[in-house]
């Protein structure tokens, strides 16, 4: 194997490691979104209960908590969307390297 091919293989290995890391980050962000959705529904329940019972002193802090949880969830959603785009780009680059590597191995060696 030539050093150029070894360099390409190292690059592919590094890209695959980066891809796996980005996928882990994406899965973690999705898990956080699920937890925040559960927390948001719990906060909404308490807010509706306070509203239905006309507990004005409880509604304001509950509304603030709702806004905070909703904002955090939206930030995680934006982060997860960004990670999906990065993962798609990395997958395309890795696939192109693998296809190029296969094409190079299919070529016949040049006669000297």
N, C-alpha and C positions, 0 to 999 in steps of 0.2 A: 504494500500500500504506500502510495506517495504521501508526502507531508501535507499536500493540499487536501487530499481526501480525508486524512486524519483531522485536519483543521475543520473541515466541513462536518465531520462526524462529531467532533467536540462541540461545535456550534449547535448541531441538532440536539445533542444531549442537554446542553444548557437551555435551549429553547423548550425542550420537553419538560425540564425541571421547572422552568418559569411558568409554563402552561399549567402544570400540576399545582403549583403554588397559587396561581390566579384562580383556578377552579376551587381550591380549598377556601380561598377568601370569599368567592361568590357563594358557595354553600353556607358558609358561616353567616354571611349577610342575609341570606334567605331565611336561615333559622332565626335570626334576630327579628326579621320582619314578621314572622309568624308569632313570635313571643309578644312583639309590640301590638300586633292586631288583637291578641287575646287581652292584653292590658287595656287597649283602647275600648274594647267592647265592655270590659268590666267598669271602666270609668264612665262610659255612656250609660250603663245601667244605673249607677249611683246618681248621675246627673238627672236622669229622667225621674228617678224616685224622688229626688229633692224638688224637682219642678212640679211633679204631680201633687206633692204634699205641701207645696207653697213654702218651702224652706229657703227663703232668699239668702239667709246668711251662709248656707252651704253651697249654693249654686255658683257663686263667683269663684271660690277656690277650686271647685270641681271643673268649672269651665277652663280655668287656667291650666289645670293638670291635663285636661283633654287636649288643649292647644299644644302643650309641650310634648306629649306623647305622639300626637299627630305630626308635629314638626320633625321629631327624631325619626319616626317611621318614614317620612318622606325623604329625609337625608339618606337613610339606608337604601331606600328604593333607588334613588339617584346613583348611589355608589354601586349597587348591584347592576344597574343598567350599564354603567361605565365598565364594570368588570366583564359583562357579557360581550361588549364590543371588543375589548382587549383580547378576550379568549377567542373570539371569532378570527381576529387578525392573526393571532399566534397559531391557531390551527391551520389557517391557510398557508402561512409561511412554512410551518413544519411539513405540511403535506407537499408543498412545492419542492422543498429540499429532498424529501423522500422520493418523490417522482423523478427529480433530476438525478438522484443517486442511482435509481433503478435504470434510468435511461443510459447513464454512463457505464454501468456494468453490462448492458446488453450490446454495446458497441464492440466491434471487432478491433483488436489491437492493430495499430498501424505498422506496416512492414517497413523496415529500415533498409 
